[in-house]
Amino acid sequence: MPLPDWRHISNGREIPTEHYSDQPFLTHTDDGAWVCLVTTGPGEEGHGGQHVVSVRSTDQARTWSAPVDVEPSSGPEASYATVLKVPSGRLYAFYNHNTDNVRWVKADKPEYPDGRCKRVDSLGYYVFKFSDDHGRTWSAERYPIPSRAFEIDRNNADGGKLRYFWNVGRPFIHHGAAFVSLHKVGGFGVGFFTSSEGVLLRSANLATETDPAKITWETLPDGDIGLRTPTGGGPIAEEQSYCVLSDGTFHVVYRSTDGHPVCSYSRDAGRTWDPPRYQTFADGRRMKHPRAANFAWRLNNGRYLYWFHNHGGNWYEDRNPVWLCGGVEVDTPRGREIAWSQPEIFLYDDDTYVRMSYPDLIEDGDEVFITETQKDVARVHPVPCDFLEKLWSFDPSTPSLSRGAPAAVPSGSEPIRASLFLELTGPQQLPASVPAPTLPAFTERDWTRADYGQKDLRTGFSLELAFTLESLAAGQMLLDTRTPTGQGLALVTTERGTLELILNDGRTENRWDCDPGLLQAGRHHHVVATVDAGPHVITFVVDGLLNDGGTARQFGWGRFSRDLRDVNGADTLQTNPALSLLRIYDRPLLTCEASALAVHS
């Protein structure tokens, strides 16, 4: 039975695979179907039997055909396929293939005590096969793609004689030429890959040539070095994701171990690139992202979507939840670029260790679908149209922000469609106490279960406040419904000069505060604190800015326990005379909604 929150990954439409499943990439076929290429196998990632299969759907992923081998599981490792349809309708599958059946590769000690890495799915040859029957069968022969040696190849442990690489980037066609991404790897050791950079493989004739033996290739960019991190950044620059702007500019975004995603632009179709920099929101703040896939897509309406994880980790962890930004093109002194909205939570799982990643996007009419995988289940998720419109409703012309200035906000957006549990506004001083509203429960007993266990209701609420505090001394209460035993909720100032939300149901207590350095004594502030009992996440939007931790902490958003049943406490809600506005909404507000409220506070 579907859960009452479309964002929960279990509500997606499953793609058939074996045990392991990775990179579910989609394309339309000329006979009206979808074809999905996915890397699968009977074991875990990197184990023997890993291979590429394709499946077809004619009903938007509700049902699928039986998987067809692009490469058999009995052969050498075949991995990380992407798919491209050319104008003739032919489909191309591009993937890693360990053709020489290499069983180990030189690796760094002490991570590999014997100096051998026996995971061999990221080396060998980059190859393609093709299908002329809409993905029902694939060519018997595979064709290697030549890739020019770069500095990173010559410096690897095999001197470039054996190449290390893989790819997750989506292929594309521009001005008749096909472009296929590749991530070159410099070595194996701590973290598996110890260095990496991105290149593009360009074919001038793949889109038109029917004889695969006559297809030509060149490696971009010009020179000896691919796409790396900014000066002073780390050695990891991988999983490049490309899209083409309306004026032909190439945009690329990719992961690092620097705590930020890296982006660049090319004005000459990938031959040269602007100096790489860390990607920012439209308001100028750097985005935060760990060592995980982060993809950008251009949609048919000319707008963009960006998938990332919105925290400053430098490792593979914490890919749950997924956040999305909306993007629009803007003119800058450097040329045409993409301006990105503040993010919204898009997908999540209740198990915070689950890591959804390696998405793809497909449009079908006016509908948008995004795939993801947790490495054992791959799914397709319809994206609600109204959610997308809100992502794109921001004003990209907002200048870079100083602390406390309103962020890029929806322009001409509709009024917030939410009921109010409580509304207290000026111009007179707000009452010191009012009857406390009953807030929604987060859980209840599930009478349909034999054990009458817990049922998550996927509810939540948002608190909107406007205030001016003469000091930021710790312990000041802005609102409080707690009983003498602590049950209820409160917003209080902390020793860090932040505003902390306290949630207590008499059984468990949870706390999270806004980012430090945002509040100032004697200054008018607008704050929206949101308690979202879908992903069980608390967010703060302070003066229009969604808190992301800044330089003070990895996360700006925090989790609260699934064991927290509700936050209803005393019959009376106490307020601080510094408040000039208090509203309590009956659902979690989106970031864009909370940001828009700041303008009118």
N, C-alpha and C positions, 0 to 999 in steps of 0.2 A: 504494500500500500504506500503511495507517495507520501512523503512528509510534508507538513504544511509550511514549507519554505522552499521556493524554487531554487534557492542558492545551494541547498544541500546536495552534495555530489551523487547521493543515492537516487535522486530524482532524474538523473540522466538516462540516456538510452544506450545500453551496453553494446559494445562491438565484440564479436566472437573472436577469441584468441585461444592459445594454449595456456600455459601457466604464466609465463612472463609476457608482458605486453608493453610496448614502448612506441612512441612517436606515431600516433594514429593520424595520418595526413590524408586529406580528402581532395578530390576534384570532381567536377561534373564530367559526364560522358555525353557524346553526341546522340546517344539513344535515350537520354533522359534519366539515367541513373546517377548515383554517387558511387565512386570507387574510393575505397580506403586502403592505403598501404600501411602495414603495421609490422614492427619487428616483434617476433614472438619466439617461444621455445618451451621445452618441457621443464627447464630448470630456472635458476635465477639469472639476473643480468650478467652477461659475460660468460655463462656456462656453455658447454658443448651442446650442439643442436640448435643454437640460436640461428634463426633464419627469417626471411621476409615472405609475407603472404599478402594477398589482396582479397577483399570482400566487396560485394556490390549490394546496394540498397536502392529500391525504387519507391520507398515510402518515408524518406527523411529519417532513416536510421531506426525506424520502428522494428523492421525485420531485415535480415541480411542473408545473402547466399552463403553456401559453404565456402570456407577459405580455400583459396587456390595458391599453390606454391609459386612464388617468383623464384625462390631458391629452395631446395629441399633441406630438411633438417639433418639429413644424412651426410651432407657435404660440409666443407669448411664453413666457418662462421660467416654469415651474411647479415648485415646489420644496418640500422639507422637510415631507412629508405625515405626518400621524398619523391613526390610525383609531379609531373608537368604534362599538361595537354597542349599540343601544338595545333595550329589552325586546321590541319587536315583531320583532326580527331584522334590521331595517334597519341597514345599515352607513353611517357617515358618514366621509368623507375630508376633512380640514382641511389647507390648504396655502397657501403664498404664491403669488400670481399677478400677474405684471407685465402686467396687463390693458391698460394704456395704451401698452405697448411703449416705455417710457422707455429710451433707449439710453445715458444717462449721468446721473450725479448729482453735485452739488457736493461737493468733497472738499478736504481740507487739503493745502496745500503745506508742505514740499517733497516729501512722500511721493508726491503726485500733481502733477508739475511744471506741468501745464496746468490744475490745479484741477478735474479731471474724473475720477471713478471710473467705469469702463466695465463693471464687474461689477454686474449689475442683478438679482440673484436674491433680494435681501433688502429689497424695497420693493414698493409698489403696493397691493394689496388682499389681505386675508386672506379666504379663500373656502372654501366647501364644496361637494362633490357627494355624492350618495348612491347606494346600490345596494340594490335590493329582491330581487335574485336571488343573494345570498350571494357577491357580488364577481365574478360572471361579466361583468356590464356595469355601467356607471355612467351617471347621469343626463346628458342632453345639456346641460342648463343648469347653470351654476355660480351660487352665491349668495354675495354679499359679506357679511361679518360686520362690523357697525359697531363701532368701537372708540373710546371716549371719548378725546379729546385730553388728554394730561398735559403737565406742564411740559417734559419731555424732548422731546415732539413740537413744542411751540411754539418751543422754542429751537433746533431744527435749522436747517440752512442754507436750507430752504425755508419756514421759519416754520410748519411743520406742514401746509402744503397738500399736500405729498407725504410720506407716512409711510414710515419705515424700520423694519423689523422682520423677525423670522422666529420659528420655534418648533421645539423638539425635545421639549417636555414632553408626556407621555402624557395624553390626555383621561380624565375619569372622571365618574361619576354619584354624587351624594350627595343623599339625601332627595328623590329625584325630579328634581333639577336637574342639568343637564350643565355641566361646567366644562372649558374649553379654555384651555390656556396660550398666552401670547404674550410675546415678548421685544422690548420697544421699544428702538430704537437712536437715539442722539443725533447721530451723525455718522460720517464715513468719513475715515480717515487712517492713522497709524501703527498697525499691527496690524489693519487693515481697519475694525473697529468701534472708535470712540474713547470711547464711553460707552454704557451699556445698563442696563436694569432690567426687572423682571418684573411682569406683570399676569395676571389671570384674566378670561376672558370667560365670563360665566354666562348660561345660558339656562334659564329656568324651565319651558319647554314643549318643548324639542327632543326629549326622551325620549318624548313622547306625541303631539305634533302631526305629522300626516301631510302637511300643506301647508307646504312649506318657506318660502313667502312669508309665512306667519303666525308663524314662529319669532321670538321676541323675545330680545334680548341686553342685558346691562349689563356694564360694565367695573369690576372690583375690583382693588385695594382702594378704599375710599372715599378721597376727597381727590385730591390732584394729583401724588402721588409713588408709584411702585411699589416693589417689593422691591429694595433696594440693599445695598451692603456695610455693615459696622459703621462707626460713627463713626471717621473717620480712615483708612478703607479706600480703595481705589482706585475709579476710575469705572466699572469693569467688573463687572456683576452680571447674569449671563445664564445661559441654559439651565436654567431652573428645572424641577425634577422634584418632583412632588407625590405624596403618598399620604395616605390617611385612616386615622386610628387608630380603635380599637374604640369610643371614646367620641365620635367625630365630630370630634375635633381634626384639623386639617390640618397636615401636616409638609411643608416644602419644603427642598430643598438645591440649591445652584447654585454655578457657578464664579466665580472672581474672578481678579485678577492679584496677589493678596496672598500667594500661596503656601499658602493654606488654603481649603477649601470653606466656604461660608456656609450657615447654616440658620436657620429661624425656624418658629414655630408660630402658628396662628390658632385661636382658640376660638369664632369666630363665622362660620365657613364662608367665610373669605377676605375679609371686610369690613375687618378690622383684623388686624395681625400684631404679635407680640412684637418688640422691637428685635432686628434681625438680629445673629447672633453666629457665630463660627467653630465649626464642628462638632467635637465631641470624641469620644474613645473613652469607654467606661464608666468608665475609671480617671481621667478628667479631662484627659488630655493632648489638645492640639489635634491634629486630623488635618492632614496635609499633602497638597496637591494642586495641580497646575498649571492652566493655562488649557485645560481639557479637560472633556468631558462627565463628569458624575458623577451617577449615578442611584440612587434608592432605590425599592424595590418592596415592597408588602405582599403576602404569599402567602396562599393559602387557609387555611393552618394558623394564621394570625394572627401569624406571625413575619415578619421583614424581611430583605432583602438590600441591600447597598450596594456599588456599583461605583465604584472610584476608582483612582488611580495611585500614591499613597503616597510622594510626594516633594514638596519645597517649591519647585518651579519656578514661574515667573510668566509662562510663555509657552506656545506650542502644542506644544512638543516633549515627548518621553519619555512616550509613552502605551503603553509596552511594557516590562514586563508590566502586565497588569490584576490588581488585587487585589480581593478580596471581603471584606466584614465581614458577620457575622450580627447581627441586631437583635432585641430583645424590648422590649415595652412595660414601663415602670416609672412609678410615681407619684413626682412631685417637688413641691417647694413651689410651682412654677409651674404644675403640672398634669401631665397624662399626657404622657410623652415616650418617645423610643426610646433605649435603651442599646445601644451598639455594641461588638461584640467586637474583639479585635485581628485584624489582617488576615491573609489567606492568599493566595498567588499562585494566580490562577485561569486566566488565558490568557496565552500568549506566542508570539512568533515568533523564529526564530533571527536574523533581520535586525533589529538594534536600532533602525534608523531606521523600520521599519514601525510605523504608529500605528493600533491598533485602537480603535474608539470607537463612539459612538451606538448603544448596545445597546437591546434590548427583551427582555422576559421573558414567557413563556407557560407555563401549567401544563396538563398533559394527564393526568388521573387523578392518580397519585402522582408523576408525573415532572415535572421542571422543565427548561426549555430557555431559553437566552439567546442572542440574536443579537449580531452585531458586524459591522463593516465596516472595511476599510482604504482605502476610497474607490474600489477597483477590483474587489474581491471581497467579497460579503456572505455570511455563513454563519450557521447555527444550530448550537448546541452543547448536547448533553445534559449535564446536571450530575449527577454521581454522588450518589446519596442519602446514602451514608456521609460524603461530603465536606460536604454541607449539615448533617447532624446534628452534625458536629464544630464547624462554625461556630457553631451555636446552643447548644453545650454549656457556654458560659462562665457564670460567676456574676455577674449584673449588680448585685448588692448590694455588691460590693467597693467600699470607700470610695476617694476620690481618693488617689493614691499620693504618698508622699515618695520621693525617689531611693533605690533599693535595696530598696524594699518589694515583696513579691510582687504581680504584676498580677492582673487578673480572670482566673480560671482555670476549667477545666472542673470542673463539680460532679458527683461521682459518675461520672466518666468511666471507660471501660473501660481496662484496662492497654494500654500501647503494643504494637501488633502489629508488632514488628521484632526481628530477631535481633541478637545482640551479637557483634561481632568481638573485643571485649575488655571485661572488667569488673574494675576494681580498687576495692575499698572497704575502709574501716577496720573496727574501731576502731584497729587497729595502723597504724603508719606504712606507707605504700605503698612497695613496692620501688623502688629507684632506677633499675632497668632491668628490662625484660621483653622476651621475643621480640616483635618488631613484627608485628602482623597484616597480612595481605595485603588491601589495600583495593581496591574495584572499579575497573576501568578505565573511563574516560569515553568512549573511542573504540576502534575496532578497524578493520582493513582490511575493506572490503566486497567479498567475493569474487563477488558477483552483478553487480558493475559491470564494464564493459569496461576501465576504467582502474584498477580495484582501489583506488578512492579511499576517503575517510574515511566511516565509519559511526558516527554518534553513538548511544551506548548508553542515554542518558537515565537514568543511574544517579546515585549520590551517597552521602553518608554524613553523620552528625552526630556531633560530639564533645560530650560532657557532662562538665563539670568542676565540682568544688567545692573551694574553697581559701581560705586566709587568708594574705595577703602582709604582712609587717611593714613593707615599704616598696614604693613603686611606681617605684623606680629603673629606668631603661631597661635593656634587655638581659637581663632575667631570663627564663629558659626555664621554661615550665610543662610542655611536652612537646616531644619532638624526635626525628624519625626520619631526619634528613638525613645524607647521606654527606659525606665531605670536599669533594666538588664541589658540594654544596648540594642534591642530589636528595632529595626526600622532603617531609615537612611539619613545621611547628613552630608553636607558640604562644608568643609572647614579649611582654614589656612594652616599651612605646615611650616616647619622650621626652614624649609628650602624656599619659602616665598611662593609656594604653589597652592593650588586649590585641590583638595583631596575629596573624592567621593567615597563614602563608607556605606556598605551594604551588609545588612545583618538580618537573618531570619530567626534568630534565637538558637540556631544549631550550628551555623557557620558564618564567618565574617570575611568579607572581601574588601580590598581597598585599591584605588588607583588614582593618581593625580595627574594634573596637566604638566606640561614641560616647564622646567625652571627657566627663569629669565623673561617670561612673558608678561607677568603682572607687575604694575608699578603703583606705588602709593600715590594717592591724590589724582589718579587718572581714571577716566571712565572706561570700563571694560564690558565686553559682551562675551558670554560663555554659553556654549551648549554642551552639556554632558549627556552622552547617549549610552544607554544600557541595552544592548542587542542580544537577546536570549536565543537567537538562531545560532551564530557562531560563539556565543558567550563572550563577547568582546565589549569593552568599555572604550569609548573614544571621547576626546575633548576637542572642540573647535573653539579657539580663543581668538576673539576679534576677527573672525572669518577664516582663520588658519587651522586646518586639521593638524594636530600635533603629531609629529613623527619621531620625536626623541631628539631631533637636532644633533648637536655634538655631545649632549649630556648623557644619552643612553641609547641603546640599540633600538628599543621599541618606544614609539609614542603612544601606542594603543596597548591595552592590557586585557588579560582574560579574567573572567570570574568563574567560580565553580559551578559545574552542572548540578551539584547537590544543593545549591541555593534555591529555595522554594519560592520565596517572595521577599519583598522588603517593606511590608506593611507593619507599622509599629504603633505608636500612640495615636489617640484620636485627634490630637492637635498638632499642627505644623507650626513650628516657631521660625520666625524670619529675623533678619538683621535690618536695622534701620537704614543701612547703606544701600539696600536694594531699591531700585527704581522700577524693576520689572521682574516678574516671575511667571513663567508658564510651564505647565507640565503636559506633555503630549502623550497620546495613547498608543504611540508606536515609535520605534526607533527612526529618527530622521536620517535622511541621507546627508552626506557631507555637503553636497551642493545646496540642500535646503537649509542646513544650519549656517552655511556661509552667507546665504542670501539674507537671513534674518539679521545678521550683523550690520548690514547697511542701513536698516530701518530702526535700529535700536535707539 
